Amino acid sequence: MTDFNPANPLIVQGDHTILVEVGSPRYEAARNELVRFAELVKSPEHIHTYRITPLSIWNARAAGIPAKNIIDALGEFTKYPIPEHVLVEIDDFASRFGRLKLTRHDKGLLISADDEMLAEEIAHTPAMGDLLQRRISKTEFQIRTFDRGRIKQELIKAGFPAEDLAGYVEGTRVDFSVRGKTLSGASFAFRAYQQQAADAFHAGGANRGGAGVIVLPCGAGKTIVGISCMSQLQTSTLILTTNVTAIRQWKEELMDKTDLLDEEIGEYSGNTKEIRPITIATYQIMTYRPDKEGDFPHLSLFDDRNWGLIIYDEVHMLPAPVFQVTAGLQARRRLGLTATLVREDGKEEDVFALIGPKKVDVPWKEMEQQGWIAKARCCEIRIPLPENLRMDYAVANKRRKFRISSENPAKQDLVREIMARHKGKQILLIGMYIDQLKEAAKGLNIPLITGSTSQKKRDSLYEDFKEGKISTLAVSKVANFAVDLPDAAVAIQISGTFGSRQEEAQRLGRILRPKPGENQAHFYSLVTRDTVEQDFALKRQLFLCEQGYEYAIRSASSLPAVS
């Protein structure tokens, strides 16, 4: 490790934050290392800030990255000597992963510590009191099978994430093959990174595999990774996803890429309740209950078949009731799929404990360079607030300020100009406020999909968009997740959800499917200048900045050239 290298971009600080100079020629290489073991905190123009946390280190360890590699990466890119205690703490965080192991023996389910002192510490942790059934040796405790998930939740809170090696039930066998040609006659094979992701999850069927999260960019084929995992396991599978459109897309992909029959794949949603060897359900139906104090009647689906695999699509959206029931499903193999592990509720530790650690996380820019997703230009266009709204804005509370600035009527003319610049391209107009979207859709004479649009109408409009019968489509939040519109090349965001980082990532993801020719996509975010909307826009962009995307900032009068 060098003591001083002014050409390097990193300054590692004693509070575990890392400052990164964006202008450094080594910035991109350093960022690609950092995203494997640190979290982006903020990203203004010139200096980005990352933070090393226990969870970021544990995810790195679960992905097979040893502490030495982390320390070596920091040493390679640091500008100044790294504080000694930071190096010690990285090593300490890393060493905690796997010091406690869950295993299954003839005595039942055991949790074992690697030394007696740690066993004593766990035994005297108040939250563990009723979870440790009995002590059977100096370092081993017997626990009840149904406490397996709760134990892991409490241990990660105590700072010692357990490595779960207790194994899984195999589930009812379902035999199927992956097609070499799709139904349309096109050749099909898993891409190398898709197969590698599935192999990392499966781990050859060993107990070290079978539970974890695969993080891939939107458009990189997370559904195909899920199919690869299913193919390796050949077992009855429950797939949970965000909406009925996603159910239909999963079924289409399964029938297109495998020889599974229509009658083997069931839809479990508001209108249809089919329980079949492969069953696809929405989070919405799973969390439905007749009244706020009642039970969740559809959670029984988890027990209605002997599932060998549960797939949580868009796992960052996992609702609390499904977390709770998942705590009791630790004997089932569990696969999480997502483009970003960012959760706005801060429950990343629960994903780690109950679904599993991050197994694969491929940087978006790496996928772009390989041509698997489209190149994207991101542009934030700042618009002044009209004079007649300034007083209303000045006296409003913060939430009302956000809405006034988000619904700035000047945005509609700008949308029209951007659409004209990209004439002939497939364009998505995306927003948060329904009234704003309705007004824009009417003024621009384009169709609109919102939460109140019937599923039949949604399916029809999505199909027309895919086939090129319509070139522009306005969509609300319902299109944020799991909607496959491969030819969409331009997205115009006229309003977003406060500072939601995962929403910004998902919206960009709508246009990242690879495209013929230049493989270029454009993402525009329209923001009212000098308002709270501008502040929230910076927060929304955080995850994408971590992935290497830069937002050009323009005024409405100086739009960027279109290549």
Secondary structure, 3 states (H helix, E strand, C coil): CCCCCCCCCEEECCCCEEEEECCCCCHHHHHHHHCCCCEEEECCCCEEEEECCHHHHHHHHHCCCCHHHHHHHHHHHECCCCCHHHHHHHHHHHHHCCCEEEEEECCEEEEEECCHHHHHHHHCCHHHCCCCCEECCCCEEEECHHHHHHHHHHHHHCCCCCEECCCCCCCCECCCCECCECCCCCECCCCHHHHHHHHHHHHHHCCCCCEEEEECCCCCCHHHHHHHHHHHHCECEEEEECCHHHHHHHHHHHHHHECCCHHHEEEECCCCECCCCEEEEEHHHHCCCCCCCCCCHHHHHHHCCCCCEEEEECHHHCCHHHHHHHCCCCCCEEEEEECCCCCCCCCHHHHHHHHCCEEEECCHHHHHHCCCCCEEEEEEEEECCCHHHHHHHHHCCHHHHHHHHHCCCCHHHHHHHHHHHCCCCEEEEECCCHHHHHHHHHHHCCCEECCCCCHHHHHHHHHHHHCCCCCEEEECHHHCCCCCCCCEEEEEECCCCCCCHHHHHHHHHCCCCCCCCCCEEEEEEEEECCCHHHHHHHHHCHHHHHCCCCEEEEECCCCCCCC
